[in-house]
Amino acid sequence: MPEVDICVGDPIHIDEHIFKLWLKGLTVPEAVRQYDSLSLAADQERRPVAQVLPSSVSGSPEGLRSSLVAGETSDQFLSYGMLETWLTSVPPTLNTQAIIPIPPPLQSRLLDLYFSFDEHCLVVRELLGRKLSGRLRSNLDDIAEKTGVSLKSCRRQFDNVRRVFRTVEDRPGCLVENIQRTFLLPADLARCGTYSSGM
């Protein structure tokens, strides 16, 4: 009789703030430091970790909270690494995979965030007018240094722009509609000057 491995787990909870930190290319310790520096009072959607701890847990609340946040962040980063395969496929197959069940509205939000640019579009400004070649991709460390955006985030943005252009550049019809249909992106992001201009 063949051996079968089974993994059972709780449904995944995707924390949008941690996802944004992952998209920035931060490491787990960097993300934990940024997460801890947030004012929990200002974030109405997130419950402080101390509220969900059982009263029988011993240890200093700050140390315990930091340990839990580090563990949760690490778990989230691993999940996002798995999701990236489905986010980057053409068309994105996040809605057809069954390994990590994600509600449709959250799937759309993750795609929107994954294909979005850094806050001030610094990386995109550096890419404008350049040929999106493998050589440029290997020199993204210069752009990362110049813009202050992490190399991982620069690569993600570069790969997204290149993937969109290569996929829709020769298709007949409206460029924005082709981007929307192919990559399941919202209209405002598909209309974004970078994606629809042809760089």
N, C-alpha and C positions, 0 to 999 in steps of 0.2 A: 504494500500500500504506500503511495507516495506521501512524502511529508508536506504539510501545508503550514505556512507561517501566517498568522493573523494578527493584525494590530488593531486595537480598539482604543478609541480616544474620545474625548469630549469634542463637540463641535468647535471649530476654530473661531476665536474672537479676533477680529482684525481691528487694531487700534490705528485709526487714521493718522494720529500724530506720530506714532512710531513708524508707520509706513513712510511718512514724509521724511523722517530722519534717515531711514534706509535709502530712500531715493536721493538724498543729499550725499550719500556715499560715506556716511559716518560708520565707525566701528562700533561694536556693542558698548565698550566703555565710554566712548564719546557721546553716544546716544543717551546712555544712562545719565551722564553728567548734565546734558541738556534737558532731559526729561525731569530730573530732580530740581533743576533750577527754575522750572515753571512754577508759577503761582497756582496752586490747586484751587484757590478761591476764584481765580479768574477763569478757570476752565469748568464751566457749568456741566459739561457732559460726562466728565470723568469723576468717579468716586475716589477719594483718597484710599490708598491700599489699606491703611489702618482700619478703615470702616468695615472691610470685608474679612479681617483677621479674626479667628476665634479668640475669645478672651483667655483661653488656656495657654496660648503661645507665650513662651518666655523669651527674654532678651530685650535689648533696648529697642524702642519703637523705630528710631532712625536707622539703626543698623539692620533691623529686620526688614523695614520698608525698602531700604536700598538693595538688600539681597533679593527680595521679591521682584523689585523693578528690574534688576539685572537679569534674573531668570526669565521673566516675562519678555523682556526685550530680546534676549538671546533666542527664545522660542519663536517669537514673531519674525525675527530676521531669517531664521531657518525656513519658516513657512513662506516668506516672501521670495526666498531663493528658489523654492519649488514653483511658486506661482509665476516667476519670471519666464519660464519656458512657455507657458500658455499666453502670457501677455505679449511676448515677442513674435509669436507665430503669425503668419499672414494667411487668412485673417486670424485675429486673436481667438483662441479656442478656450478661453476661460469659462465660457458658458457651457461647453460640452464636456469638460473634465469632471470626473466624479470623485476624485481623491479628496479634494477639499471643497465641501459644499459651501457655496457662497450665494446669498440672495441676489437676484438680478440687479436691483438698484445699487448694491455695493460693488458688483462686477463693473457696472458702468463708471462708478466713481473711481475705482482702482485704475481702469483704463485711462480715464481722464487725467488722473494724477501721474500715471506712468509716462504718458506721452506729453505732459506739460513741460515747460522749460523752467530754469531757475528763476527766482523771484524778479530779477531785473533784466532777464534775457541776456546776460553778459556773454554766455557761451555762444549763443546764437549770433550775437553781433560779431563775434570773432570768426564765425563760420561763414557769414554772408560773403558772397562773391568768390569763395574758394571752391575748388573741385573736391568733392567728398570722396577722397581716395583712401586706400589703405595706408598710404604714406602719411597723409594728414592725421589719420587715426593714431598712428604710432607716435606722432608729435603732439598729441593733445596735452602732454605734461606742460608744455609751454603755455598753452591756453589756460590750463588749470592754475598755473603759477600767476599768470597775469590777471586772471579774474578773481582768484581766491575761492573758486569753486573746486570741490574735490575732483580728483582725476576720475574716480568711478562715476560721478554724476556727469562729468564732461563726456565720458564714453557712452553713457546711456543716451544722452541728448543727441550726440553725433550719430549713434546707431539708429535712433528713432527717425531722425531727419533723413538719413540715407535710405533707410528701409521704406519710408513713405515715398520718397522720390523715385526710387527704383521700381516700386510696385505700380505707381499710378502715372508715371511720366508719359507713357505711350498709349494710354487708354483713351478712347474717344469719349467725348461728353464733358460735362462740367467737372473741373478738377476738384472743387470742394465736395461735390456730391460723391465722386469716386472715393475720396479720402474718407468721407463719412461712412459709406457703405462698406468699404474694404476693412477699415480699422475700427469701426464701431465707435467713432469719436463724436462728441457733441459738435453741433454746428459752429459754435464760437471758436473752438480749438481747430477745427478743420479749416475755418476761414482765416485763421491766424496767418499773418503775412509770411511767416517762414515756410509753413507747409504749402500754402497756395501760390506763392510767388515763383516757385521753380528755382529759387536761389540762383 
